[in-house]
Amino acid sequence: MLADSLSDDRYHEVEFQCWMGYDRPVTARVRRLAPSVQRITVQIADVPESEREEVVAVLVRVLDRCGFLVSTEG
């Protein structure tokens, strides 16, 4: 569904939430910058600091499997 939304010209930005075993969701915002370029911003402020590195690693693996080129800058 996310890929379908991003491929539709009507949607340039999609926001979704996912739960990774926490009471609070991890929020991700995907913005299409060009037909084949998307920027994904993930908010992890609600994730306990001691677990953030693990959360980022899981997100990178999942996005990599989905075909995204991942950079953890910024």
mmCIF file as gemmi writes it, N, C-alpha and C atoms, coordinates in Angstrom:
data_model
loop_
_atom_site.group_PDB
_atom_site.id
_atom_site.type_symbol
_atom_site.label_atom_id
_atom_site.label_alt_id
_atom_site.label_comp_id
_atom_site.label_asym_id
_atom_site.label_entity_id
_atom_site.label_seq_id
_atom_site.pdbx_PDB_ins_code
_atom_site.Cartn_x
_atom_site.Cartn_y
_atom_site.Cartn_z
_atom_site.occupancy
_atom_site.B_iso_or_equiv
_atom_site.pdbx_formal_charge
_atom_site.auth_seq_id
_atom_site.auth_asym_id
_atom_site.pdbx_PDB_model_num
ATOM 1 N N . MET Axp A 1 ? 0.817 -1.182 0 1 0 ? 1 A 1
ATOM 2 C CA . MET Axp A 1 ? 0 0 0 1 0 ? 1 A 1
ATOM 3 C C . MET Axp A 1 ? 0.873 1.263 0 1 0 ? 1 A 1
ATOM 4 N N . LEU Axp A 2 ? 1.961 1.268 0.763 1 0 ? 2 A 1
ATOM 5 C CA . LEU Axp A 2 ? 2.853 2.415 0.788 1 0 ? 2 A 1
ATOM 6 C C . LEU Axp A 2 ? 3.444 2.665 -0.589 1 0 ? 2 A 1
ATOM 7 N N . ALA Axp A 3 ? 3.919 1.625 -1.23 1 0 ? 3 A 1
ATOM 8 C CA . ALA Axp A 3 ? 4.511 1.779 -2.568 1 0 ? 3 A 1
ATOM 9 C C . ALA Axp A 3 ? 3.471 2.284 -3.56 1 0 ? 3 A 1
ATOM 10 N N . ASP Axp A 4 ? 2.237 1.79 -3.464 1 0 ? 4 A 1
ATOM 11 C CA . ASP Axp A 4 ? 1.169 2.259 -4.351 1 0 ? 4 A 1
ATOM 12 C C . ASP Axp A 4 ? 0.885 3.738 -4.135 1 0 ? 4 A 1
ATOM 13 N N . SER Axp A 5 ? 0.839 4.155 -2.879 1 0 ? 5 A 1
ATOM 14 C CA . SER Axp A 5 ? 0.575 5.56 -2.575 1 0 ? 5 A 1
ATOM 15 C C . SER Axp A 5 ? 1.68 6.454 -3.12 1 0 ? 5 A 1
ATOM 16 N N . LEU Axp A 6 ? 2.929 6.028 -2.954 1 0 ? 6 A 1
ATOM 17 C CA . LEU Axp A 6 ? 4.044 6.845 -3.428 1 0 ? 6 A 1
ATOM 18 C C . LEU Axp A 6 ? 4.118 6.906 -4.95 1 0 ? 6 A 1
ATOM 19 N N . SER Axp A 7 ? 3.607 5.903 -5.621 1 0 ? 7 A 1
ATOM 20 C CA . SER Axp A 7 ? 3.655 5.91 -7.083 1 0 ? 7 A 1
ATOM 21 C C . SER Axp A 7 ? 2.517 6.728 -7.679 1 0 ? 7 A 1
ATOM 22 N N . ASP Axp A 8 ? 1.528 7.097 -6.874 1 0 ? 8 A 1
ATOM 23 C CA . ASP Axp A 8 ? 0.389 7.89 -7.33 1 0 ? 8 A 1
ATOM 24 C C . ASP Axp A 8 ? 0.766 9.371 -7.297 1 0 ? 8 A 1
ATOM 25 N N . ASP Axp A 9 ? 0.602 10.08 -8.41 1 0 ? 9 A 1
ATOM 26 C CA . ASP Axp A 9 ? 0.968 11.496 -8.492 1 0 ? 9 A 1
ATOM 27 C C . ASP Axp A 9 ? 0.207 12.38 -7.517 1 0 ? 9 A 1
ATOM 28 N N . ARG Axp A 10 ? -0.923 11.913 -7.017 1 0 ? 10 A 1
ATOM 29 C CA . ARG Axp A 10 ? -1.708 12.723 -6.071 1 0 ? 10 A 1
ATOM 30 C C . ARG Axp A 10 ? -1.064 12.788 -4.69 1 0 ? 10 A 1
ATOM 31 N N . TYR Axp A 11 ? -0.19 11.845 -4.376 1 0 ? 11 A 1
ATOM 32 C CA . TYR Axp A 11 ? 0.4 11.774 -3.044 1 0 ? 11 A 1
ATOM 33 C C . TYR Axp A 11 ? 1.895 12.008 -3.111 1 0 ? 11 A 1
ATOM 34 N N . HIS Axp A 12 ? 2.32 13.131 -2.556 1 0 ? 12 A 1
ATOM 35 C CA . HIS Axp A 12 ? 3.747 13.431 -2.522 1 0 ? 12 A 1
ATOM 36 C C . HIS Axp A 12 ? 4.338 13.158 -1.147 1 0 ? 12 A 1
ATOM 37 N N . GLU Axp A 13 ? 3.456 12.962 -0.169 1 0 ? 13 A 1
ATOM 38 C CA . GLU Axp A 13 ? 3.928 12.674 1.181 1 0 ? 13 A 1
ATOM 39 C C . GLU Axp A 13 ? 2.964 11.702 1.858 1 0 ? 13 A 1
ATOM 40 N N . VAL Axp A 14 ? 3.52 10.694 2.496 1 0 ? 14 A 1
ATOM 41 C CA . VAL Axp A 14 ? 2.735 9.682 3.199 1 0 ? 14 A 1
ATOM 42 C C . VAL Axp A 14 ? 3.315 9.551 4.597 1 0 ? 14 A 1
ATOM 43 N N . GLU Axp A 15 ? 2.445 9.493 5.594 1 0 ? 15 A 1
ATOM 44 C CA . GLU Axp A 15 ? 2.911 9.287 6.964 1 0 ? 15 A 1
ATOM 45 C C . GLU Axp A 15 ? 2.28 8.007 7.485 1 0 ? 15 A 1
ATOM 46 N N . PHE Axp A 16 ? 3.086 7.197 8.173 1 0 ? 16 A 1
ATOM 47 C CA . PHE Axp A 16 ? 2.543 5.977 8.756 1 0 ? 16 A 1
ATOM 48 C C . PHE Axp A 16 ? 3.215 5.72 10.092 1 0 ? 16 A 1
ATOM 49 N N . GLN Axp A 17 ? 2.582 4.881 10.881 1 0 ? 17 A 1
ATOM 50 C CA . GLN Axp A 17 ? 3.121 4.519 12.183 1 0 ? 17 A 1
ATOM 51 C C . GLN Axp A 17 ? 3.262 3.012 12.251 1 0 ? 17 A 1
ATOM 52 N N . CYS Axp A 18 ? 4.314 2.568 12.939 1 0 ? 18 A 1
ATOM 53 C CA . CYS Axp A 18 ? 4.492 1.138 13.141 1 0 ? 18 A 1
ATOM 54 C C . CYS Axp A 18 ? 4.9 0.897 14.586 1 0 ? 18 A 1
ATOM 55 N N . TRP Axp A 19 ? 4.523 -0.232 15.082 1 0 ? 19 A 1
ATOM 56 C CA . TRP Axp A 19 ? 4.861 -0.603 16.447 1 0 ? 19 A 1
ATOM 57 C C . TRP Axp A 19 ? 5.926 -1.681 16.395 1 0 ? 19 A 1
ATOM 58 N N . MET Axp A 20 ? 6.927 -1.528 17.22 1 0 ? 20 A 1
ATOM 59 C CA . MET Axp A 20 ? 8.022 -2.487 17.221 1 0 ? 20 A 1
ATOM 60 C C . MET Axp A 20 ? 8.184 -3.061 18.624 1 0 ? 20 A 1
ATOM 61 N N . GLY Axp A 21 ? 7.077 -3.429 19.248 1 0 ? 21 A 1
ATOM 62 C CA . GLY Axp A 21 ? 7.14 -3.984 20.584 1 0 ? 21 A 1
ATOM 63 C C . GLY Axp A 21 ? 7.137 -2.924 21.665 1 0 ? 21 A 1
ATOM 64 N N . TYR Axp A 22 ? 6.817 -1.702 21.307 1 0 ? 22 A 1
ATOM 65 C CA . TYR Axp A 22 ? 6.772 -0.609 22.275 1 0 ? 22 A 1
ATOM 66 C C . TYR Axp A 22 ? 5.327 -0.153 22.44 1 0 ? 22 A 1
ATOM 67 N N . ASP Axp A 23 ? 5.068 0.546 23.541 1 0 ? 23 A 1
ATOM 68 C CA . ASP Axp A 23 ? 3.735 1.099 23.755 1 0 ? 23 A 1
ATOM 69 C C . ASP Axp A 23 ? 3.451 2.262 22.821 1 0 ? 23 A 1
ATOM 70 N N . ARG Axp A 24 ? 4.515 2.913 22.377 1 0 ? 24 A 1
ATOM 71 C CA . ARG Axp A 24 ? 4.367 4.069 21.494 1 0 ? 24 A 1
ATOM 72 C C . ARG Axp A 24 ? 4.85 3.7 20.095 1 0 ? 24 A 1
ATOM 73 N N . PRO Axp A 25 ? 4.189 4.241 19.087 1 0 ? 25 A 1
ATOM 74 C CA . PRO Axp A 25 ? 4.6 3.898 17.725 1 0 ? 25 A 1
ATOM 75 C C . PRO Axp A 25 ? 5.839 4.673 17.281 1 0 ? 25 A 1
ATOM 76 N N . VAL Axp A 26 ? 6.492 4.13 16.281 1 0 ? 26 A 1
ATOM 77 C CA . VAL Axp A 26 ? 7.553 4.828 15.563 1 0 ? 26 A 1
ATOM 78 C C . VAL Axp A 26 ? 6.865 5.447 14.351 1 0 ? 26 A 1
ATOM 79 N N . THR Axp A 27 ? 6.997 6.753 14.182 1 0 ? 27 A 1
ATOM 80 C CA . THR Axp A 27 ? 6.331 7.452 13.09 1 0 ? 27 A 1
ATOM 81 C C . THR Axp A 27 ? 7.318 7.685 11.955 1 0 ? 27 A 1
ATOM 82 N N . ALA Axp A 28 ? 6.885 7.361 10.748 1 0 ? 28 A 1
ATOM 83 C CA . ALA Axp A 28 ? 7.726 7.575 9.565 1 0 ? 28 A 1
ATOM 84 C C . ALA Axp A 28 ? 6.964 8.445 8.575 1 0 ? 28 A 1
ATOM 85 N N . ARG Axp A 29 ? 7.679 9.369 7.984 1 0 ? 29 A 1
ATOM 86 C CA . ARG Axp A 29 ? 7.098 10.241 6.961 1 0 ? 29 A 1
ATOM 87 C C . ARG Axp A 29 ? 7.908 10.013 5.689 1 0 ? 29 A 1
ATOM 88 N N . VAL Axp A 30 ? 7.207 9.665 4.624 1 0 ? 30 A 1
ATOM 89 C CA . VAL Axp A 30 ? 7.854 9.403 3.341 1 0 ? 30 A 1
ATOM 90 C C . VAL Axp A 30 ? 7.435 10.496 2.371 1 0 ? 30 A 1
ATOM 91 N N . ARG Axp A 31 ? 8.422 11.183 1.831 1 0 ? 31 A 1
ATOM 92 C CA . ARG Axp A 31 ? 8.143 12.259 0.882 1 0 ? 31 A 1
ATOM 93 C C . ARG Axp A 31 ? 8.79 11.909 -0.455 1 0 ? 31 A 1
ATOM 94 N N . ARG Axp A 32 ? 8.006 11.991 -1.521 1 0 ? 32 A 1
ATOM 95 C CA . ARG Axp A 32 ? 8.538 11.721 -2.861 1 0 ? 32 A 1
ATOM 96 C C . ARG Axp A 32 ? 9.164 13.002 -3.39 1 0 ? 32 A 1
ATOM 97 N N . LEU Axp A 33 ? 10.464 12.964 -3.646 1 0 ? 33 A 1
ATOM 98 C CA . LEU Axp A 33 ? 11.189 14.127 -4.149 1 0 ? 33 A 1
ATOM 99 C C . LEU Axp A 33 ? 11.237 14.149 -5.669 1 0 ? 33 A 1
ATOM 100 N N . ALA Axp A 34 ? 11.202 12.981 -6.274 1 0 ? 34 A 1
ATOM 101 C CA . ALA Axp A 34 ? 11.22 12.809 -7.726 1 0 ? 34 A 1
ATOM 102 C C . ALA Axp A 34 ? 10.567 11.457 -7.995 1 0 ? 34 A 1
ATOM 103 N N . PRO Axp A 35 ? 10.257 11.134 -9.24 1 0 ? 35 A 1
ATOM 104 C CA . PRO Axp A 35 ? 9.581 9.856 -9.513 1 0 ? 35 A 1
ATOM 105 C C . PRO Axp A 35 ? 10.267 8.638 -8.9 1 0 ? 35 A 1
ATOM 106 N N . SER Axp A 36 ? 11.589 8.64 -8.823 1 0 ? 36 A 1
ATOM 107 C CA . SER Axp A 36 ? 12.272 7.466 -8.264 1 0 ? 36 A 1
ATOM 108 C C . SER Axp A 36 ? 13.075 7.794 -7.002 1 0 ? 36 A 1
ATOM 109 N N . VAL Axp A 37 ? 12.777 8.937 -6.368 1 0 ? 37 A 1
ATOM 110 C CA . VAL Axp A 37 ? 13.524 9.346 -5.171 1 0 ? 37 A 1
ATOM 111 C C . VAL Axp A 37 ? 12.546 9.66 -4.042 1 0 ? 37 A 1
ATOM 112 N N . GLN Axp A 38 ? 12.704 8.942 -2.929 1 0 ? 38 A 1
ATOM 113 C CA . GLN Axp A 38 ? 11.885 9.194 -1.752 1 0 ? 38 A 1
ATOM 114 C C . GLN Axp A 38 ? 12.79 9.497 -0.568 1 0 ? 38 A 1
ATOM 115 N N . ARG Axp A 39 ? 12.325 10.36 0.314 1 0 ? 39 A 1
ATOM 116 C CA . ARG Axp A 39 ? 13.042 10.633 1.558 1 0 ? 39 A 1
ATOM 117 C C . ARG Axp A 39 ? 12.156 10.125 2.69 1 0 ? 39 A 1
ATOM 118 N N . ILE Axp A 40 ? 12.74 9.302 3.548 1 0 ? 40 A 1
ATOM 119 C CA . ILE Axp A 40 ? 12.014 8.752 4.686 1 0 ? 40 A 1
ATOM 120 C C . ILE Axp A 40 ? 12.605 9.346 5.952 1 0 ? 40 A 1
ATOM 121 N N . THR Axp A 41 ? 11.748 9.982 6.745 1 0 ? 41 A 1
ATOM 122 C CA . THR Axp A 41 ? 12.165 10.542 8.025 1 0 ? 41 A 1
ATOM 123 C C . THR Axp A 41 ? 11.458 9.751 9.113 1 0 ? 41 A 1
ATOM 124 N N . VAL Axp A 42 ? 12.23 9.196 10.026 1 0 ? 42 A 1
ATOM 125 C CA . VAL Axp A 42 ? 11.664 8.371 11.091 1 0 ? 42 A 1
ATOM 126 C C . VAL Axp A 42 ? 11.868 9.081 12.428 1 0 ? 42 A 1
ATOM 127 N N . GLN Axp A 43 ? 10.79 9.25 13.163 1 0 ? 43 A 1
ATOM 128 C CA . GLN Axp A 43 ? 10.86 9.885 14.472 1 0 ? 43 A 1
ATOM 129 C C . GLN Axp A 43 ? 11 8.802 15.533 1 0 ? 43 A 1
ATOM 130 N N . ILE Axp A 44 ? 12.129 8.824 16.243 1 0 ? 44 A 1
ATOM 131 C CA . ILE Axp A 44 ? 12.373 7.798 17.261 1 0 ? 44 A 1
ATOM 132 C C . ILE Axp A 44 ? 12.495 8.407 18.657 1 0 ? 44 A 1
ATOM 133 N N . ALA Axp A 45 ? 12.072 9.636 18.817 1 0 ? 45 A 1
ATOM 134 C CA . ALA Axp A 45 ? 12.208 10.319 20.109 1 0 ? 45 A 1
ATOM 135 C C . ALA Axp A 45 ? 11.465 9.586 21.226 1 0 ? 45 A 1
ATOM 136 N N . ASP Axp A 46 ? 10.385 8.905 20.905 1 0 ? 46 A 1
ATOM 137 C CA . ASP Axp A 46 ? 9.607 8.202 21.924 1 0 ? 46 A 1
ATOM 138 C C . ASP Axp A 46 ? 10.173 6.829 22.276 1 0 ? 46 A 1
ATOM 139 N N . VAL Axp A 47 ? 11.163 6.38 21.515 1 0 ? 47 A 1
ATOM 140 C CA . VAL Axp A 47 ? 11.801 5.095 21.794 1 0 ? 47 A 1
ATOM 141 C C . VAL Axp A 47 ? 12.853 5.321 22.881 1 0 ? 47 A 1
ATOM 142 N N . PRO Axp A 48 ? 12.905 4.467 23.885 1 0 ? 48 A 1
ATOM 143 C CA . PRO Axp A 48 ? 13.923 4.633 24.925 1 0 ? 48 A 1
ATOM 144 C C . PRO Axp A 48 ? 15.313 4.736 24.302 1 0 ? 48 A 1
ATOM 145 N N . GLU Axp A 49 ? 16.105 5.681 24.788 1 0 ? 49 A 1
ATOM 146 C CA . GLU Axp A 49 ? 17.414 5.954 24.202 1 0 ? 49 A 1
ATOM 147 C C . GLU Axp A 49 ? 18.292 4.707 24.123 1 0 ? 49 A 1
ATOM 148 N N . SER Axp A 50 ? 18.206 3.856 25.112 1 0 ? 50 A 1
ATOM 149 C CA . SER Axp A 50 ? 19.04 2.654 25.132 1 0 ? 50 A 1
ATOM 150 C C . SER Axp A 50 ? 18.679 1.667 24.016 1 0 ? 50 A 1
ATOM 151 N N . GLU Axp A 51 ? 17.517 1.832 23.391 1 0 ? 51 A 1
ATOM 152 C CA . GLU Axp A 51 ? 17.055 0.9 22.356 1 0 ? 51 A 1
ATOM 153 C C . GLU Axp A 51 ? 17.044 1.507 20.962 1 0 ? 51 A 1
ATOM 154 N N . ARG Axp A 52 ? 17.413 2.771 20.83 1 0 ? 52 A 1
ATOM 155 C CA . ARG Axp A 52 ? 17.321 3.452 19.537 1 0 ? 52 A 1
ATOM 156 C C . ARG Axp A 52 ? 18.232 2.849 18.476 1 0 ? 52 A 1
ATOM 157 N N . GLU Axp A 53 ? 19.445 2.478 18.861 1 0 ? 53 A 1
ATOM 158 C CA . GLU Axp A 53 ? 20.377 1.904 17.887 1 0 ? 53 A 1
ATOM 159 C C . GLU Axp A 53 ? 19.795 0.626 17.273 1 0 ? 53 A 1
ATOM 160 N N . GLU Axp A 54 ? 19.19 -0.204 18.109 1 0 ? 54 A 1
ATOM 161 C CA . GLU Axp A 54 ? 18.567 -1.439 17.622 1 0 ? 54 A 1
ATOM 162 C C . GLU Axp A 54 ? 17.387 -1.137 16.699 1 0 ? 54 A 1
ATOM 163 N N . VAL Axp A 55 ? 16.577 -0.148 17.062 1 0 ? 55 A 1
ATOM 164 C CA . VAL Axp A 55 ? 15.424 0.232 16.241 1 0 ? 55 A 1
ATOM 165 C C . VAL Axp A 55 ? 15.891 0.722 14.877 1 0 ? 55 A 1
ATOM 166 N N . VAL Axp A 56 ? 16.905 1.556 14.848 1 0 ? 56 A 1
ATOM 167 C CA . VAL Axp A 56 ? 17.425 2.06 13.576 1 0 ? 56 A 1
ATOM 168 C C . VAL Axp A 56 ? 17.958 0.907 12.732 1 0 ? 56 A 1
ATOM 169 N N . ALA Axp A 57 ? 18.658 -0.024 13.339 1 0 ? 57 A 1
ATOM 170 C CA . ALA Axp A 57 ? 19.192 -1.179 12.594 1 0 ? 57 A 1
ATOM 171 C C . ALA Axp A 57 ? 18.065 -1.998 11.966 1 0 ? 57 A 1
ATOM 172 N N . VAL Axp A 58 ? 16.993 -2.214 12.706 1 0 ? 58 A 1
ATOM 173 C CA . VAL Axp A 58 ? 15.844 -2.969 12.173 1 0 ? 58 A 1
ATOM 174 C C . VAL Axp A 58 ? 15.208 -2.207 11.017 1 0 ? 58 A 1
ATOM 175 N N . LEU Axp A 59 ? 15.005 -0.911 11.184 1 0 ? 59 A 1
ATOM 176 C CA . LEU Axp A 59 ? 14.405 -0.108 10.116 1 0 ? 59 A 1
ATOM 177 C C . LEU Axp A 59 ? 15.271 -0.127 8.858 1 0 ? 59 A 1
ATOM 178 N N . VAL Axp A 60 ? 16.58 -0.018 9.023 1 0 ? 60 A 1
ATOM 179 C CA . VAL Axp A 60 ? 17.484 -0.05 7.871 1 0 ? 60 A 1
ATOM 180 C C . VAL Axp A 60 ? 17.381 -1.396 7.148 1 0 ? 60 A 1
ATOM 181 N N . ARG Axp A 61 ? 17.344 -2.502 7.893 1 0 ? 61 A 1
ATOM 182 C CA . ARG Axp A 61 ? 17.223 -3.829 7.264 1 0 ? 61 A 1
ATOM 183 C C . ARG Axp A 61 ? 15.905 -3.958 6.496 1 0 ? 61 A 1
ATOM 184 N N . VAL Axp A 62 ? 14.823 -3.511 7.106 1 0 ? 62 A 1
ATOM 185 C CA . VAL Axp A 62 ? 13.513 -3.625 6.45 1 0 ? 62 A 1
ATOM 186 C C . VAL Axp A 62 ? 13.475 -2.778 5.186 1 0 ? 62 A 1
ATOM 187 N N . LEU Axp A 63 ? 13.932 -1.531 5.266 1 0 ? 63 A 1
ATOM 188 C CA . LEU Axp A 63 ? 13.92 -0.661 4.094 1 0 ? 63 A 1
ATOM 189 C C . LEU Axp A 63 ? 14.854 -1.181 3.012 1 0 ? 63 A 1
ATOM 190 N N . ASP Axp A 64 ? 15.998 -1.746 3.4 1 0 ? 64 A 1
ATOM 191 C CA . ASP Axp A 64 ? 16.92 -2.337 2.435 1 0 ? 64 A 1
ATOM 192 C C . ASP Axp A 64 ? 16.252 -3.485 1.691 1 0 ? 64 A 1
ATOM 193 N N . ARG Axp A 65 ? 15.529 -4.328 2.415 1 0 ? 65 A 1
ATOM 194 C CA . ARG Axp A 65 ? 14.813 -5.443 1.776 1 0 ? 65 A 1
ATOM 195 C C . ARG Axp A 65 ? 13.737 -4.953 0.818 1 0 ? 65 A 1
ATOM 196 N N . CYS Axp A 66 ? 13.206 -3.757 1.071 1 0 ? 66 A 1
ATOM 197 C CA . CYS Axp A 66 ? 12.171 -3.187 0.207 1 0 ? 66 A 1
ATOM 198 C C . CYS Axp A 66 ? 12.767 -2.453 -0.992 1 0 ? 66 A 1
ATOM 199 N N . GLY Axp A 67 ? 14.095 -2.44 -1.091 1 0 ? 67 A 1
ATOM 200 C CA . GLY Axp A 67 ? 14.741 -1.835 -2.242 1 0 ? 67 A 1
ATOM 201 C C . GLY Axp A 67 ? 15.153 -0.384 -2.065 1 0 ? 67 A 1
ATOM 202 N N . PHE Axp A 68 ? 15.06 0.153 -0.859 1 0 ? 68 A 1
ATOM 203 C CA . PHE Axp A 68 ? 15.479 1.523 -0.616 1 0 ? 68 A 1
ATOM 204 C C . PHE Axp A 68 ? 16.99 1.586 -0.414 1 0 ? 68 A 1
ATOM 205 N N . LEU Axp A 69 ? 17.617 2.623 -0.927 1 0 ? 69 A 1
ATOM 206 C CA . LEU Axp A 69 ? 19.017 2.918 -0.633 1 0 ? 69 A 1
ATOM 207 C C . LEU Axp A 69 ? 18.982 3.744 0.65 1 0 ? 69 A 1
ATOM 208 N N . VAL Axp A 70 ? 19.594 3.271 1.716 1 0 ? 70 A 1
ATOM 209 C CA . VAL Axp A 70 ? 19.424 3.861 3.027 1 0 ? 70 A 1
ATOM 210 C C . VAL Axp A 70 ? 20.666 4.631 3.463 1 0 ? 70 A 1
ATOM 211 N N . SER Axp A 71 ? 20.419 5.838 3.96 1 0 ? 71 A 1
ATOM 212 C CA . SER Axp A 71 ? 21.457 6.652 4.595 1 0 ? 71 A 1
ATOM 213 C C . SER Axp A 71 ? 20.91 7.056 5.954 1 0 ? 71 A 1
ATOM 214 N N . THR Axp A 72 ? 21.721 6.95 6.995 1 0 ? 72 A 1
ATOM 215 C CA . THR Axp A 72 ? 21.256 7.321 8.326 1 0 ? 72 A 1
ATOM 216 C C . THR Axp A 72 ? 21.749 8.7 8.731 1 0 ? 72 A 1
ATOM 217 N N . GLU Axp A 73 ? 22.084 9.533 7.782 1 0 ? 73 A 1
ATOM 218 C CA . GLU Axp A 73 ? 22.513 10.903 8.079 1 0 ? 73 A 1
ATOM 219 C C . GLU Axp A 73 ? 21.334 11.731 8.56 1 0 ? 73 A 1
ATOM 220 N N . GLY Axp A 74 ? 21.632 12.706 9.417 1 0 ? 74 A 1
ATOM 221 C CA . GLY Axp A 74 ? 20.607 13.651 9.865 1 0 ? 74 A 1
ATOM 222 C C . GLY Axp A 74 ? 19.713 13.035 10.846 1 0 ? 74 A 1
